[in-house]
Amino acid sequence: MKSYISLWPEKAQLPDFPRAISILGATGSIGTSALKVIRKHPELFTVTALAGGHNGTKLAELCTEFRPQFAAVLTNQARTDLMANLPTDYTPEILVGPEAYVELARLDTVDLVLSSIVGAAGFEPTLAAAKAGKMIGLANKESLVLGGHIIRETCQKSGAIILPVDSEHNALFQGLMGHIEHSEKALSRLILTASGGPFRGKDTEFLSTVTRKQALAHPNWSMGAKISIDSATLMNKGLELIEACHLYGMPPSKVDVVVHAQSIVHSLVEYTDGSQLAHLGTPDMQIPIAHCLCFPDRVTVDVPQLNLAHVGTLTFEEPDATAFPCLQLARDAYAASPSHPIVLNAANEVAVAAFLDETIRFLDIPAIIESALERHSTVDVTTSDAVLSLDQQVRREALSTL
């Protein structure tokens, strides 16, 4: 296992059960699915900390149920909402602000951190968990997009373990398991599957007219707004390509993407003998989440059993690079330098937010990203401060162009 996942250092040790867990992004879609797994297997976990962003009211519901020792929100208003909805016989220690997520990620009493914050905001907490030597269930791909080179080095020093929660990377992890411990030369390439989003098969003329509502209507997955737009532009798959390179030590030339509309095959691993091992499953995030949180054990989850006869047909096609240029932009950014993916991600987050605010059009998203990449000259990003500084600089520049 240690030979094929680059974020699994030699000295790493999995924590025993029950595992004390800190969930960063507890009120989001990943956090919600994770808590379903924990409800089904309460003997395996102690919920030590929950973070809920701006949704203090929802976080209060979760805290009332799970009684964590710590809770975190991003704003004072969310703190007020949280406190107003807690029962009188229970008061967790409440932390406020982005730095609160960092604190929950490195708590001495926590074994396992689920990093499911959306966007670049997940980088610092994920890095903090890595420095503290935690077992990390990673659902924040931007952490590796921004600073995979830093997080890899940190894990090697601290013994932290990163297990991939994204369905595609978890599928790759399972496809690699047990097959190349003795010879990494056996691995030929990784194949990420993409649903194609709500606009699969559409041309640029159609895409020039799409609305916010249309772009948020993903055909297969229930996700937050930002990742839904990323799926619609295929930027989500571009970010996943970069993440796969960091996780598995593969060059981008060895990571391919194929559009698979049914979202049943979650990714494939190809070996030098021509074999391709695919991971199939019902499109529900409880499956990869449970695999990571309970690894190496497998547990039951409340997900409908996959019935291939009912599915009927599985189709595969090449992504349309003309209509959806974000995928190639991501591939080119990773190949250019460690600083280019930071630019890619920052410009994308600004553009997606503007589209969700309905101040730009759908096709303006890749145009804004491409413009930011064209303006960028490679800079040194060997420290986390340099990563965050460049991220903020690009955001300011991108905002000024809107």
N, C-alpha and C positions, 0 to 999 in steps of 0.2 A: 504493500500500500504506500509506503513512504517513497517508493521509487518513482511514482508517476503523478503525485499531486505535489506541486512545488511549495504549497503552503502547509505541508505537514512535516515539520522538522523531526530529525532523528530522535531527539530527546523528549518528544511530546508524549504525554500520557493522558488517556481519556479519563474524565472524572467518574467516580462511582455513582450509582443511584442510591437514593434520590438526588437529582441534580438541582442545585439552587440556581434559578434562572432569573435573568434581568431581560425584560422585553422592551426594546427601544422602538417605539411605533406601535404600541399596544392597541390603539384605537383604529389603526388602518386595516387594510384587507389582509395583509400577512399576519399581523398581530392577532386579528380576529380568528383566522384559521388556526394559528398556533394555540390559542386558548381553547379551541375546540378539541385539539389533540390532548391538551393537558387535562381538560374536564373528563375525557374518556379514560385517562391513565393517571389519576391524581397521585398514585403511589410512587410514580417515577419522578415527580417534580415538587420542589418547593418554590413558590412564586415569591421571590425576594424583592423585586423592584419592577415597576411599570411606569412607562413614560407615554404621555398622551398628547404631546404637541399643544394645539390650541383648543382641544376638545375636553375641557375640564369636566363637563357634565357627564360625558360618556366614560371618562376615566374614573369618575366617582363610582359609577355602576360596577366597573371592573374591580376597583379597590374594595368595594363593599363585599363583593363575592369572594375575592382571593386573599384579601387582607395582607398585602405586601407590607414590608417594613418601610420601604421607600417608594415615593411617587415623584414624578417630574413633569413639569409643563413648561411651555416656552414664554408665557406672558403672565403678568400679574392678574389680568382679567381671567385667564384660564385657572389660575390659582384660586381666585375668589369663587369661581364656579365650582371648582373641585371641593373646596371646603364647605360650601353651602349645601352640597348634596351628599356629604359623608354622614354615616350614622353617629350618634352622640357617643357611643361606646368604643369608637375606633378613630385614632388619629395617626396616620403615617407621617414619617418625616418627609416634608414636601420641599423639593428643590425647584428653582425657577431659572429659566434661561438656557441658551445653548450649552453653556458649561455644565449644566445639570446632567445632560446626557453623557458627558465625559465621565462625571462622577459615578453615575450608575453603571457605566461600562467597566470600571476598574474597582468596584467594591470588593473588599477582601472576602466577604461572605458569599460571593457569587462564583459559581463554577462555569456557567454557560450564559453567553450573551447572544440574544437574537437581535441582529442589527437589521432592522427593517424600516429605517427612516428613508424618506424619499429624497433623492438628489445628492448634491455635493455636501449637504449638511451631515451626511452620514460618515464622512471621512474621518473627522477628529474622534468621534466616539469609537469607531472601528479600530483606529490606530491605538487609542487608549486601551482598548480591550486586548489588543495584540501585545502591547508593552507589558500588560499585567499577566500575560501568559494564559489567557482564558481559552476555553473552547468556544468558538464563534460560529454561530449559524448565520451565514452571510446572505442576506436578501437585498443588500444595498450595493448594486453593481458599480455605482459611481465611486465607491471607496477604492476599488482597484483601478478604475479608469483614471482617477486623479493621481493616485500614488501607489500603484501596485508594486513598483520597484522599492518603495520605502517599507510597505507592509510586509513584503516577502523577507526583507532583511531583518525586520523586527521580529517576525515569527521565528526565524532561525536562531535569534539570540535568546528569546524568551521561552521558547517551547510552546507558544500558542498554536492552536489548531484551528484552521478555517475549513468548514464544511459548506459546500455550496447549496443554498436553498432554492435559487432560481430553478425552475423545472428543467430547463435545458442543461444547465451545468450539473445538476444533480443526476440527470440521465447519463451524461458523460462519465461522471464519477462511478456510477453503477456499471456502465459498460466497460470501464477500465479495470474494475475490481477483480483481482485474482487472475489476471491474464498476462501481465507483463512485469511481474516482480523481478524476474531474472534477466530480462532483456528489453530495454526500452526501444531497441531498434525494431521491435515487433510492431510498433505503432506507426501507422501510415498517415492518417489525418483524422480530424474531428469534423463532424457534420452537424451543425445546428439547424434545427427546424424552426420555421416561422409560419405562423398562421396566415400571414398576408394582411392581417387586420381587416377593417371594414371596407377597404377600398381595393382589395385584390382584384386585378384584372382591369382596373380603371386607368384611363389615360390622363395626360396632363390637362387636356381641355376640361375634363370632368373635375379633376382635382382643383382647378382654379376657382371652382364655384362652391366647394363643400363648406358646410357650416360646422360650428362647434358641436352641435348636437349630433350630427352625423359622425364626426370624428371620434366622439366618445362612445359610440355604440359598437363595442367590440363583439364579434359574433360568438366567441367561445369562452372568454375569461371575464370574470368580474374583478376589475382593478380600479385603482385610483385614477384621478383625472390626468395627472402628468404622464404616468406610464401608458395610459390608454392612447394619448396623443403620440407618444413615442412609438407605440405599436402601429399606429396609422401611418406614420412617416417611414417606418422601418428603422428609425434611429435606435429603437430598443434592441433590435438585432445587431446593430453596429456596436452598441455599448457591450452587448453580450459577447461579441467577437473579441473585443479587447479584453474583457474579463476572462475569457477562455484562454487567451494567450498567457495571461498572468497566472491563472490557476494551474495550468498543465504544462507550462514551459514550452509552448508551441509557437512557431512563427506564424504570422497571419497568412502566409502562403499555404499553410497546412490546416487552416480552419475555413471550411466552406459553409454556405448557407443554402438551404433548399426550402421552398415554400410548400407547406403541407397544411391544407386548409382545415382538415378535420381535428388537428391538435391531439392526435392519439399517439403518434410517435414523437417523443419529446426531444430526441437527438440520437445520433449514431456515432459509434467509434469504428473506424476502419483499420484493419491490420494489414501487414505486408503480404499476407497470403491471399488477400482479396476478401476476407471475411468482414462483414459489417454486423456489429452487434447493436441492436436497437432497444431502447427502453420504451415500452408502451404502457399507457395507463389512462384512466379517465381524467379529463382535464380539471383537476381540483388540486389546489395548492396544499391541502392537508397531506397528500402523499409525500412530496419531497420534504415538507416541513417535518413530518414524523420521522422520516428516514434520517434526517440530520440531528434532530433533538434527541433521538433514542439510539443513535448509532453506537455500537454495531448491531444492536438488536432491531428486529422488525416487530411492529405492533399493529393491531387492527385500527382502522379509521372508519368513520362514518361516511363512506363514499360509495356510490353505486358501483357494482362490479362491472368491469369492462366486458362488453359482449360484442365481439368482432362481427358476428353474423348480423347483429342489429345495426352496427355501424355500416356494414356492407362494403364500402369502397374506400380505399386509401389512395389519395392522389398526391403527386409530387411534381413541382415545376421550378424552373429557374426564377429568381427574383427579377423584377423589371427595373434595371438600373437607370433607365431614362426617366420613368415616372417617379421613382423613389431613390433619389441620389444619396440620401443620408447614409445608406449602408456603405457605399464606396468612400464617402467622406471619412467615415470612421476607420475604414481599413487603411486609407492613405495617411490619416492622422497618426495612427499607431506606428506605421512604418517610418514616418518622418522623424520623430524624436519623442522623448518622454514628456516634453512640455506641450506638444500639439494636442494630445487627447484632453488635456486640461482646458485648452481653448475650445475644442469641440464641445465639451460638456457644458461649459459656462455659457457659450453662445446659444446652445440648444435650450438650456433652462430659461434663459431670458426670452427666447423666441416662443417657446411653448407657453410661457406665462402670458405673453402678449396676445397669442392666438386665443387662449382661454378667456382673456379679457376682451376679445373681439376687436382688437386694435390693429391687427395685421391679418393677412390671408394665409390660408394653409400652405401655399407654395412659397410664401415668404420665409417660412421656417428654414428650409435648406439653403435658401439664398443668404440669409443672415449668417448661418454657420459657415458657409463657404467664404463669405466676405471676411469674417473674423480670422479664418485660417490663412487666407491670402495675405492679411496684414501682419501675421505673426512671424517673428524671427525666433529661432530656438534660443531658449534661456535655460540656465541651470536650475533644476528643481529637485535637487538631492536632499532637501530638508522639507519638513512639513510646513514651515513658515513660508518658504518659497512657493510651495504648491498653493497655499491659501492666498498669498499675495497676488499671484498670477490670476487665480480664479476671480478675485475681486476686481482686478484691473480689467479683465476681459468683460466682465459683467457691466462695468461702467461704460466701456467703449461700445458694447453692443446696445445698451440702452440709449446711448446718444445717437445711434443711427435709426432708431424707430421713428 
